[in-house]
Amino acid sequence: MLDIGKFKINLVNDLIGVKRDPSFVYPNVDEADWDKYKSFAQNTDGTIQSTWRGYLLQTDNKNILIDTGMGPGPYDHFEDGGQFLNNLNNLGFSPEDIDLVFITHTHGDHQGWNITWNENKPRLTFPNAKYLVSKFDFDYYTKNPNEDFQRQIFPLKELGALILIEGRNEIAKNVYTLPANGHTPGHQCLYLETNKKEKIILTGDLFHNEAQINEQYWCPIFDWNTVMSTISRVGLLNSAYKNGWIICTGHLSDDKAIGRIRSNQNGFYWEPI
């Protein structure tokens, strides 16, 4: 847990993602360019893998979920299915305790527990919460729908829980949305002001792999617009480095999930805290 000032932040893991060949995820990156990152940014078999998770933020008597993982499954690579609700319960919280759900972007592995389906009828998994979703994402995927969006985002509107947001918004005291478009049309981070200088940034999918801390121009195939995603990534990661901000990552392993960006003679590197 990260406990700073009035903010308490806990990881809420869902499950470990599938193993993938780096050349599939980063097709424009030569194999040799991975050499100096293999020891810490790849598995021993040369694959890369992400943790599918969200975060629980406690502040000012509000319980805010940042993303809701991939969902219950079932999944071929993980027989027990998604563990998001179990892990939330392990922290001492039930779905009814959640006041806000902030969705960084509308990809399946960040919204999978929004809605629970029963006999083809949707209900809110977090029944007392309002769900904050980027208007740019909502508009784009309404016109270009996929199954994940149709099952986990669109019903929020019908159920009266959807709040569309754009730009910079204060969703709780000293808790602000931060547009970082490119991974999706409306991808957004969240930043917390612990004081005038120090910030905590929850990055969503600003980057996926530890190698991107230094290789900020590497773009995964999942980025909707690589020019925009690169501008967002370079700008925010460099600001985080210069100011010593704390970053809560979307997909790094538990032991590396939260940290700061540092530098040495070889460039930028990740320092977990």
Helices and strands as residue ranges (DSSP letters): E 2-4, E 7-16, H 22-25, G 31-37, H 38-41, E 51-59, E 62-66, H 84-90, G 95-97, E 100-102, G 108-110, E 115-118, E 121-124, E 130-134, H 135-143, H 147-152, H 154-158, E 162-165, E 170-172, E 175-179, E 188-193, E 199-202, G 210-213, H 226-243, E 246-248, G 254-256, E 258-264, E 267-272
